[in-house]
């Protein structure tokens, strides 16, 4: 609100070597709205920046049935995000960032459903709010597609983006992220 800029994603932290490695990696990923996946014996972290779809898949690329989950359960759903970050301007103590809310989603759900997302490697309220907004928008993208794919689709790694065209669902180049 006061103007100025800051890096979109910045990791600011200290940790001891006895801290759980997976916990550290997860916190790193949360500071860049990223995802952490284990593929072929290696950990990979993908930042949350937009990536163009790698390939387009069609119904012909599936072998067997396609499962569609179109809504999250009420327990998994949220329409507001609140949590903690480590405030650099307050001597690095954990404080709450201003919650991220969307009146449209609250109206759609009939009430405010707040989820907690802490950002232990973030030292700016602005960055914490940006990350919370990304979390909220991803949470509201509720369609999940499951199925077995032909070998040609296995060149796409978890975290990459694809387009999916399936006529019976009315999808033409609908964008999905591989999880």
NORBEL-V352103 format. One record per residue. N is the residue number from 1. PHI is phi in radians with two decimals (NA if undefined). Layout:
N/PHI
N/PHI
//
This chain:
1/NA
2/-1.52
3/1.56
4/1.66
5/-2.39
6/-2.68
7/-1.02
8/-1.07
9/-2.19
10/-2.53
11/-1.81
12/-2.26
13/-2.85
14/-2.44
15/-2.64
16/-1.63
17/-1.24
18/-1.55
19/-1.22
20/-0.99
21/-1.07
22/-1.15
23/-1.10
24/-1.12
25/-1.08
26/-1.09
27/-1.17
28/-1.03
29/-1.08
30/-1.15
31/-1.30
32/-2.20
33/0.89
34/-1.74
35/-2.25
36/-2.06
37/-2.32
38/-1.92
39/-2.30
40/0.90
41/1.37
42/-2.30
43/-1.45
44/-2.24
45/-2.07
46/-2.05
47/-1.17
48/-1.42
49/-1.11
50/-1.12
51/-2.21
52/-1.19
53/-1.01
54/-1.33
55/-2.58
56/-1.98
57/-1.88
58/-2.17
59/-1.02
60/-1.15
61/-1.41
62/-1.62
63/-2.05
64/1.75
65/-1.24
66/-1.88
67/-1.77
68/-2.10
69/-1.94
70/-1.69
71/-2.52
72/-1.38
73/-1.23
74/-0.99
75/-1.16
76/-1.56
77/-1.42
78/-2.65
79/-2.32
80/-2.67
81/-2.27
82/-2.42
83/2.96
84/-1.99
85/-2.45
86/-1.72
87/-1.34
88/-1.13
89/-1.41
90/-2.16
91/1.08
92/1.07
93/-1.73
94/-1.27
95/-2.39
96/-1.36
97/-1.50
98/-0.99
99/-1.09
100/-1.76
101/-2.24
102/-2.41
103/-1.07
104/-1.04
105/-1.20
106/-1.10
107/-1.10
108/-1.06
109/-1.57
110/1.46
111/-2.95
112/-1.49
113/-2.12
114/-1.65
115/-1.91
116/-1.71
117/-2.38
118/-1.65
119/-2.18
120/-1.22
121/-1.88
122/-1.99
123/-2.02
124/-2.29
125/-1.09
126/-1.08
127/-1.13
128/-1.05
129/-1.17
130/-1.07
131/-1.13
132/-1.12
133/-1.12
134/-1.09
135/-1.00
136/-1.11
137/-1.12
138/-1.15
139/-1.08
140/-1.37
141/-1.46
142/-1.70
143/-1.52
144/-2.11
145/-2.03
146/-2.17
147/3.06
148/-1.58
149/-2.01
150/-1.16
151/-0.99
152/-1.04
153/-1.39
154/-1.36
155/-1.36
156/-1.61
157/-1.67
158/-0.97
159/1.69
160/-1.39
161/-1.88
162/-2.25
163/-1.93
164/-2.22
165/-2.06
166/-2.39
167/-1.06
168/-1.14
169/-1.73
170/1.33
171/-1.67
172/-2.22
173/1.01
174/-1.26
175/-1.54
176/-2.38
177/-1.89
178/-1.30
179/-2.04
//
